Amino acid sequence: MNSSMVIGQYVPGDSPVHHMDPRAKITIIFFFVIVVFFANSVASYGSLALFALLSVGVTKIPPRFIAKGLKPVWFLIIFTFILHLVVTKEGNVLFSVLGFDVYSGALIQGVAISLRFFLLILITSLLTLTTTPIAITDAIESILHPLKRIKFPVHELALMMSISLRFIPTLMQETEKISKAQASRGVDFRTGPIKERLKAIVPLLVPLFVSAFKRAEELAMAMEARGYQGGEGRTKLRELALRKIDYMVLVLFTFVIIAVFLTRA
């Protein structure tokens, strides 16, 4: 397992979450993203956090692997927290840091927004960690199937989304390799004036774009060589079907939603 980036990776496993119908997982994540914006109390956030952490535990994926893989997101979470401490001026002054007064309302809002951001990233990353790209494609195509009546390219859209998710970790690994290669040639990405650091990014972006276009061309040629003609007339090797575990988790998540709305301040 490569822990440099968990978003877009699939980790094989034999957990109940791995065996769930991908349509059920996408439905839960969709409503989780909506409900998390309605949480505004300790109890409501606690209900969502408990559900997310239980989901991580059931997947049997090491929490350390997930935490390390979310390292690129930690900067945004911490930055969001600090930004609220500096900008928000609500409540009583708790203490001062470097001439800035930190208010109680700023602390509460900073914690709430940062926790909300963390839960969103965590629960959405579980989809790709426990679901193969093919299963995600089939699930999205099944959910959007009614749109075929208006000639909407459902299969092509689902395939594009699946490929995009699949290539996120690949591009991250490619970026890491190129940055190390450029650093060994004396390119400095971390020190110096901002103008010089922006110029140093050019030797990183150019080979990255070239590599991405090359991979896209190779993928297109491989699909064409295998006779890919879109979703017209295609059949499924494995038909999706909701099972008892899917209904149980959906019911459990329904109780979580009810708990969030009952415990709102």
C-alpha positions as CSV (number, residue, x, y, z in Angstrom):
1,M,0.0,0.0,0.0
2,N,1.3,3.4,-0.9
3,S,0.4,5.8,1.9
4,S,1.5,9.0,0.1
5,M,-2.1,9.6,-1.0
6,V,-5.2,7.6,-0.1
7,I,-7.7,9.5,-2.2
8,G,-8.2,7.4,-5.4
9,Q,-6.5,4.3,-4.0
10,Y,-8.2,0.9,-3.6
11,V,-7.0,-1.3,-0.8
12,P,-8.2,-4.9,-1.2
13,G,-9.9,-6.4,1.8
14,D,-12.5,-8.8,3.2
15,S,-14.4,-6.4,5.5
16,P,-18.2,-5.8,5.4
17,V,-17.6,-2.4,3.9
18,H,-15.7,-3.9,1.0
19,H,-18.6,-6.3,0.3
20,M,-21.3,-3.6,0.4
21,D,-23.0,-2.6,-2.8
22,P,-21.2,0.5,-4.2
23,R,-24.6,2.2,-4.8
24,A,-25.3,2.0,-1.1
25,K,-21.9,3.5,-0.2
26,I,-22.4,6.3,-2.7
27,T,-25.9,7.0,-1.4
28,I,-24.6,7.2,2.2
29,I,-21.7,9.4,1.3
30,F,-23.9,11.7,-0.7
31,F,-26.3,12.3,2.2
32,F,-23.4,12.4,4.7
33,V,-22.0,15.4,2.8
34,I,-25.3,17.1,3.0
35,V,-26.1,16.3,6.7
36,V,-22.6,17.3,7.9
37,F,-23.5,21.0,7.0
38,F,-26.5,20.8,9.3
39,A,-24.5,19.7,12.4
40,N,-24.0,22.6,14.8
41,S,-23.7,21.0,18.3
42,V,-21.3,18.7,20.1
43,A,-23.8,15.9,20.0
44,S,-24.6,16.2,16.3
45,Y,-20.9,16.4,15.3
46,G,-20.2,13.5,17.7
47,S,-22.9,11.3,16.0
48,L,-21.3,11.9,12.6
49,A,-17.7,11.5,13.9
50,L,-18.7,8.2,15.6
51,F,-20.3,6.9,12.4
52,A,-17.2,7.8,10.4
53,L,-14.7,6.3,12.9
54,L,-16.8,3.1,13.1
55,S,-16.7,2.9,9.3
56,V,-12.9,3.2,9.4
57,G,-12.7,0.5,12.0
58,V,-14.9,-1.9,10.1
59,T,-12.9,-1.6,7.0
60,K,-9.9,-3.1,8.8
61,I,-7.6,-0.6,7.1
62,P,-4.9,0.6,9.5
63,P,-5.9,4.1,10.8
64,R,-2.2,5.1,10.7
65,F,-2.2,4.4,6.9
66,I,-5.3,6.5,6.4
67,A,-3.9,9.4,8.6
68,K,-0.6,9.3,6.8
69,G,-2.3,9.2,3.4
70,L,-4.4,12.3,4.3
71,K,-1.2,14.3,5.1
72,P,-1.7,16.6,2.1
73,V,-5.1,17.6,3.5
74,W,-3.8,18.3,7.1
75,F,-2.3,21.6,5.9
76,L,-5.7,22.8,4.6
77,I,-7.4,21.8,7.8
78,I,-4.9,23.5,10.1
79,F,-4.9,26.6,7.8
80,T,-8.7,26.8,8.0
81,F,-8.6,26.6,11.8
82,I,-6.0,29.3,12.1
83,L,-7.8,31.5,9.6
84,H,-11.0,31.4,11.7
85,L,-9.0,32.3,14.8
86,V,-7.6,35.4,13.1
87,V,-10.7,36.6,11.2
88,T,-13.7,35.7,13.5
89,K,-14.4,38.3,16.2
90,E,-17.3,36.8,18.1
91,G,-17.7,36.0,21.8
92,N,-15.2,36.8,24.6
93,V,-11.5,37.3,24.2
94,L,-9.7,34.2,25.5
95,F,-6.1,35.1,25.0
96,S,-3.8,37.0,22.6
97,V,-1.1,35.6,20.3
98,L,1.3,37.9,18.4
99,G,-1.0,40.8,18.9
100,F,-4.1,39.0,17.7
101,D,-7.0,38.5,20.1
102,V,-8.5,35.0,20.0
103,Y,-12.2,35.0,20.7
104,S,-14.3,32.1,22.1
105,G,-16.6,32.2,19.0
106,A,-13.6,32.0,16.7
107,L,-12.3,28.9,18.6
108,I,-15.6,27.2,18.4
109,Q,-16.2,28.0,14.8
110,G,-12.6,27.0,13.8
111,V,-13.0,23.6,15.5
112,A,-16.4,23.0,13.9
113,I,-15.3,23.9,10.4
114,S,-12.1,22.0,10.6
115,L,-13.9,18.9,12.0
116,R,-16.5,19.2,9.2
117,F,-13.8,19.4,6.6
118,F,-11.9,16.4,8.1
119,L,-15.1,14.3,8.2
120,L,-15.9,15.0,4.6
121,I,-12.4,14.0,3.4
122,L,-12.4,10.9,5.6
123,I,-15.8,9.5,4.6
124,T,-15.3,10.2,0.9
125,S,-11.9,8.6,0.9
126,L,-13.4,5.4,2.3
127,L,-15.3,5.0,-1.0
128,T,-12.2,4.6,-3.2
129,L,-10.3,2.7,-0.4
130,T,-13.0,0.0,-0.3
131,T,-14.4,0.0,-3.8
132,T,-12.7,-0.9,-7.1
133,P,-12.9,1.7,-10.0
134,I,-15.0,-0.8,-12.0
135,A,-17.5,-1.1,-9.2
136,I,-17.7,2.7,-8.8
137,T,-18.3,3.0,-12.6
138,D,-21.1,0.4,-12.5
139,A,-22.7,2.1,-9.4
140,I,-22.7,5.6,-10.9
141,E,-24.1,4.3,-14.2
142,S,-26.8,2.4,-12.4
143,I,-27.8,5.5,-10.3
144,L,-27.9,7.8,-13.3
145,H,-29.6,5.2,-15.5
146,P,-32.9,7.1,-15.8
147,L,-31.0,10.0,-17.5
148,K,-30.5,7.7,-20.5
149,R,-34.0,8.4,-21.6
150,I,-33.0,12.0,-22.5
151,K,-29.9,10.7,-24.3
152,F,-27.5,11.6,-21.5
153,P,-24.1,9.8,-21.9
154,V,-24.3,8.1,-18.5
155,H,-21.8,5.3,-19.2
156,E,-19.2,7.7,-20.6
157,L,-19.6,10.1,-17.6
158,A,-19.3,7.2,-15.1
159,L,-16.2,6.0,-16.9
160,M,-14.6,9.4,-16.9
161,M,-15.2,9.8,-13.2
162,S,-13.8,6.4,-12.5
163,I,-10.7,7.0,-14.5
164,S,-10.1,10.4,-12.9
165,L,-10.3,8.8,-9.4
166,R,-8.0,6.0,-10.5
167,F,-5.3,8.4,-11.8
168,I,-5.2,10.7,-8.7
169,P,-2.7,8.5,-6.8
170,T,-0.8,7.8,-10.1
171,L,-0.3,11.5,-10.8
172,M,0.7,12.1,-7.2
173,Q,3.4,9.4,-7.4
174,E,4.6,10.9,-10.7
175,T,4.7,14.3,-9.1
176,E,6.8,13.0,-6.2
177,K,9.2,11.2,-8.6
178,I,9.7,14.3,-10.8
179,S,10.2,16.6,-7.8
180,K,12.9,14.4,-6.4
181,A,14.6,14.1,-9.8
182,Q,14.5,17.9,-10.2
183,A,15.8,18.4,-6.7
184,S,18.7,16.2,-7.4
185,R,19.6,18.5,-10.3
186,G,19.6,21.5,-8.0
187,V,16.1,22.8,-8.3
188,D,14.9,24.3,-5.0
189,F,11.1,24.2,-4.4
190,R,11.1,25.2,-0.7
191,T,13.4,28.2,-0.2
192,G,14.0,31.6,-1.7
193,P,11.7,34.4,-2.8
194,I,8.2,33.5,-4.0
195,K,8.9,34.6,-7.5
196,E,11.9,32.2,-7.7
197,R,9.9,29.4,-6.2
198,L,7.1,29.9,-8.8
199,K,9.7,29.7,-11.5
200,A,11.0,26.5,-10.0
201,I,7.6,24.9,-10.4
202,V,7.8,25.1,-14.2
203,P,10.4,22.2,-14.5
204,L,7.9,20.2,-12.4
205,L,4.7,20.9,-14.3
206,V,6.0,20.5,-17.8
207,P,7.2,16.8,-17.5
208,L,4.1,16.1,-15.4
209,F,1.7,17.3,-18.1
210,V,3.7,15.4,-20.7
211,S,3.5,12.2,-18.7
212,A,-0.3,12.7,-18.1
213,F,-1.0,13.2,-21.8
214,K,1.2,10.2,-22.6
215,R,-0.7,8.0,-20.2
216,A,-4.1,9.3,-21.6
217,E,-2.9,8.5,-25.1
218,E,-1.8,5.0,-24.1
219,L,-5.1,4.4,-22.3
220,A,-7.1,5.5,-25.4
221,M,-5.1,3.3,-27.7
222,A,-5.6,0.3,-25.3
223,M,-9.4,0.9,-25.2
224,E,-9.6,1.2,-28.9
225,A,-7.5,-1.9,-29.5
226,R,-10.0,-3.8,-27.3
227,G,-12.9,-2.6,-29.3
228,Y,-14.4,-0.2,-26.8
229,Q,-17.5,1.5,-28.3
230,G,-19.1,3.1,-25.3
231,G,-22.0,1.8,-23.2
232,E,-24.2,0.8,-26.1
233,G,-25.0,-2.9,-26.1
234,R,-22.6,-3.7,-23.2
235,T,-23.5,-6.3,-20.6
236,K,-22.3,-6.7,-17.0
237,L,-20.1,-9.5,-15.7
238,R,-21.4,-8.9,-12.2
239,E,-24.9,-7.5,-11.6
240,L,-25.3,-5.2,-8.6
241,A,-27.7,-6.3,-6.0
242,L,-28.5,-4.9,-2.5
243,R,-28.0,-7.4,0.3
244,K,-28.8,-7.6,4.0
245,I,-25.6,-5.7,5.0
246,D,-26.5,-2.9,2.7
247,Y,-30.0,-2.4,4.2
248,M,-28.6,-2.7,7.7
249,V,-26.0,0.1,7.1
250,L,-28.6,2.3,5.4
251,V,-31.0,1.9,8.4
252,L,-28.1,2.7,10.8
253,F,-27.2,5.8,8.8
254,T,-30.8,6.9,8.9
255,F,-30.7,6.8,12.7
256,V,-27.5,8.9,12.5
257,I,-29.3,11.5,10.4
258,I,-32.2,11.6,12.8
259,A,-29.8,11.9,15.7
260,V,-28.1,14.9,14.0
261,F,-31.3,16.8,13.5
262,L,-32.6,16.0,17.0
263,T,-29.4,17.2,18.7
264,R,-29.0,20.4,16.7
265,A,-28.6,23.5,18.9
